Amino acid sequence: MNQVMFVGRIVRPIELKNLSDNSRVCNNVLAVRRRNKSKSGDADFIPFVAWNQTADLIKRYCQKGQQVALSGKMRSRSYDDKDGKTRYTIECIVDEVTLVSTRSKADQDQEILEEILETIQ
């Protein structure tokens, strides 16, 4: 069975990419704190990928630094970097996202303002 769940904070600003086949994808990293802190670091950084409606949800309701719970499955894959070297990676393919902490009132107000400005233009 391949089922994982992580609770952590989103590391980078949320970006949603529209692909040529009309699908959407969101790639980011989740910082997950370790229970027992050691000198080597106190967090693991888990790359994650969300597709379509899940990616839309993350783009709309999440932001860098926000705490979320992600559930999904781990997947390994390889790709060729810009120098032609084969690289290997493991990432979480997100099935569900749960908001653990809500966005600040200022962030919500800013989003409402941006939506109003988009409708005016």
C-alpha positions as CSV (number, residue, x, y, z in Angstrom):
1,M,0.0,0.0,0.0
2,N,1.4,3.4,-1.0
3,Q,-0.4,6.0,1.2
4,V,1.3,8.9,3.0
5,M,0.2,11.9,5.0
6,F,2.4,14.9,5.9
7,V,1.7,18.0,8.0
8,G,4.1,20.9,7.3
9,R,4.5,24.3,5.9
10,I,4.6,25.3,2.2
11,V,8.1,26.4,1.3
12,R,7.7,28.5,-1.9
13,P,5.1,30.8,-3.3
14,I,2.3,28.9,-5.1
15,E,2.5,28.7,-8.8
16,L,0.0,27.0,-11.1
17,K,1.1,25.9,-14.5
18,N,-1.4,25.4,-17.3
19,L,-0.4,22.6,-19.7
20,S,-1.1,22.2,-23.4
21,D,-3.7,19.4,-22.7
22,N,-5.8,21.8,-20.5
23,S,-4.6,20.2,-17.2
24,R,-3.1,22.2,-14.4
25,V,-0.2,21.3,-12.1
26,C,1.3,22.7,-8.9
27,N,4.9,21.8,-7.9
28,N,6.1,22.8,-4.5
29,V,7.9,21.6,-1.3
30,L,6.5,20.9,2.2
31,A,8.8,21.5,5.2
32,V,7.9,18.8,7.8
33,R,9.4,19.3,11.3
34,R,11.1,16.4,13.0
35,R,10.0,15.4,16.5
36,N,13.6,14.9,17.7
37,K,15.7,17.8,16.7
38,S,19.3,17.0,15.8
39,K,22.3,19.1,14.7
40,S,21.8,18.0,11.1
41,G,18.5,19.9,10.9
42,D,15.0,19.9,12.3
43,A,12.9,19.5,9.1
44,D,12.6,17.3,6.1
45,F,11.7,18.9,2.8
46,I,9.2,16.8,0.8
47,P,8.6,17.8,-2.9
48,F,4.9,17.5,-3.8
49,V,2.9,17.7,-7.0
50,A,-0.9,18.4,-7.2
51,W,-3.0,18.1,-10.4
52,N,-6.1,19.9,-11.7
53,Q,-8.8,20.5,-9.0
54,T,-6.3,19.8,-6.2
55,A,-3.8,22.2,-7.7
56,D,-6.6,24.8,-8.1
57,L,-7.5,24.5,-4.5
58,I,-3.9,24.9,-3.4
59,K,-3.5,28.0,-5.6
60,R,-6.7,29.6,-4.3
61,Y,-6.4,28.9,-0.6
62,C,-2.8,28.3,0.3
63,Q,0.4,30.4,0.4
64,K,4.0,30.2,1.3
65,G,4.5,29.5,5.0
66,Q,1.0,28.2,5.5
67,Q,0.6,24.9,7.5
68,V,-1.3,22.2,5.6
69,A,-1.9,18.5,5.7
70,L,-1.3,16.6,2.5
71,S,-2.3,13.0,1.8
72,G,-1.4,11.1,-1.3
73,K,1.2,8.6,-2.5
74,M,4.9,8.7,-3.0
75,R,6.3,8.3,-6.5
76,S,9.8,8.0,-7.8
77,R,10.8,9.1,-11.3
78,S,13.8,10.1,-13.4
79,Y,14.4,13.0,-15.7
80,D,17.3,14.5,-17.7
81,D,18.6,17.9,-16.5
82,K,19.7,20.7,-18.8
83,D,23.2,19.1,-19.0
84,G,21.7,15.8,-20.2
85,K,22.5,14.1,-16.9
86,T,19.8,11.7,-15.5
87,R,18.4,12.7,-12.2
88,Y,16.2,10.8,-9.8
89,T,13.6,12.2,-7.5
90,I,10.9,11.1,-5.1
91,E,7.8,13.2,-4.6
92,C,4.4,13.1,-3.0
93,I,1.5,13.1,-5.5
94,V,-1.3,14.9,-3.6
95,D,-4.8,13.5,-3.5
96,E,-6.1,15.7,-0.7
97,V,-5.1,18.9,1.0
98,T,-6.4,20.1,4.4
99,L,-5.8,23.6,5.7
100,V,-4.3,23.4,9.2
101,S,-3.8,27.1,9.7
102,T,-6.0,29.8,7.9
103,R,-4.7,32.7,6.0
104,S,-4.5,36.1,7.7
105,K,-7.3,38.6,7.4
106,A,-5.0,40.9,5.4
107,D,-4.3,38.2,2.9
108,Q,-8.0,37.4,2.5
109,D,-8.7,41.1,2.0
110,Q,-6.0,41.4,-0.6
111,E,-7.5,38.5,-2.6
112,I,-10.9,40.1,-2.5
113,L,-9.5,43.3,-3.8
114,E,-7.6,41.6,-6.6
115,E,-10.8,39.8,-7.7
116,I,-12.7,43.1,-7.7
117,L,-10.0,44.7,-9.8
118,E,-10.1,41.8,-12.3
119,T,-13.8,42.2,-12.8
120,I,-13.5,46.0,-13.3
121,Q,-10.8,45.7,-16.0
